[in-house]
Amino acid sequence: MEPESVRLLLWGLFSLFGFLVFIFLLRNLSKQKHGSSSPSPPPPIYLCHVIREMSIATLRSATDNFSMLRLIRIGHSGDFFSGCIDGAEKIVVKKGVVEVLNKELELYACLSDRRLVPLLGYCQEENDNLFLVYEFMERGDLATLLARKDRLLPWIARLKIAIEVVVKMIEKDSNYSLFMSSDVKSSSILLVANYEVRLGSLTRAMKVEQGEGSLSYDVQCFGILLMDLVSGLDVSGAEDPSAQKWLQKAMNYTDPAALLASIDPTLIVEEDLANEILGVMTLAKACLSSAEWLSMKLVRQFLDQSTHIGDTISMSGLEPFLSSSTLNEMNVSSA
């Protein structure tokens, strides 16, 4: 090839390269100019250990594209849908936004706690939606169970649920205890076949290091939960006016007969259970009275001897039972 032809070929290649660089820079400049109008990417999710990431296609298939027929309930942190993966694995999917559910996902990733509803996986969409996938709980949540007109929930099962909830609220692992705060309500208490409790909905939960005491607000929320179990109403949901009216009346009752007459009419109250139910109702009233000395550890001990409470206290409060010597004994045993 002649020298002149070589020079022309080289100039052509350099010109083509320069043109391509110019086009690349021009496109980048255009993106920067219009970048402010494009939606910002969803915030990153930081996990302490791996949780299974699922595809949106899998979740749409499992929930029939999030059909309204699959809608379980609308919660404060997201909508809950029932589903089934590959026709075998039953799941519950909570659909919400990243900024609301991100905290719950991060807590699950750090906990892997047997007290909680098992989290099977998650899915994050580009449009800022976040989906949390839970294991299906056979008996569903306590609020739905109590709302059923054909509910058959005997007192012994209700007392077991109350004791399991308080145990799980104060139970510690090797690092810290998880206190649920304002998420302690019937709708966040999930039940398996034998009424074993799993705690759900962690969007308002917090970690409490070992050595720290229980939060007073937990005690109040648990008192409302006890009222749910006694009344059969969703008092903790704070959305039923009739339930709130019932609570106001129950808090003012001092006569044992009036208290017993106000309980869930589906409960069969035998004579040997009456004092136990009255004791639990009185404990609930004490929890709601914001007594500073009342901790979740003491609440658990009162529940363990609920029959004794009903036999020894007046219906106006816990004072006759809570002598200084009794409190000292219980504080020593709970240390």
Number of C-alpha atoms within 10 A of each C-alpha: 5 6 8 8 10 11 10 10 12 11 12 12 11 11 12 12 11 12 11 12 11 11 11 11 10 11 11 10 12 10 11 9 10 9 11 9 7 8 10 11 9 16 10 9 12 12 14 11 12 10 16 12 14 16 14 16 10 15 23 14 14 23 21 16 14 19 12 11 10 17 17 16 15 12 14 10 17 20 16 21 24 22 26 18 14 10 8 8 11 16 21 24 30 25 23 21 18 21 14 16 22 21 18 20 24 17 19 20 17 12 18 14 16 10 19 18 23 18 22 17 18 21 19 21 13 10 12 15 16 23 27 23 24 19 15 22 18 13 15 17 21 24 23 16 19 20 12 10 8 9 13 12 16 12 18 9 15 17 20 15 22 18 19 18 22 20 17 19 22 18 14 15 11 6 11 15 21 24 23 26 21 16 21 30 27 25 22 21 23 26 21 15 10 9 17 16 25 22 26 23 23 24 19 16 18 15 13 17 13 13 8 9 13 19 14 19 16 20 27 24 21 28 26 24 27 27 26 26 26 23 23 23 23 26 25 24 18 12 10 12 11 13 19 17 11 16 19 11 12 20 17 11 14 14 11 18 11 12 19 19 9 16 22 16 12 15 15 12 17 8 8 9 16 17 21 22 22 25 27 26 26 29 24 24 24 21 25 18 15 14 12 9 8 17 18 21 21 16 21 19 15 18 20 14 13 22 19 15 24 23 14 14 17 18 19 16 15 17 12 11 16 15 10 10 9 11 15 12 10 16 13 9 11 11 6
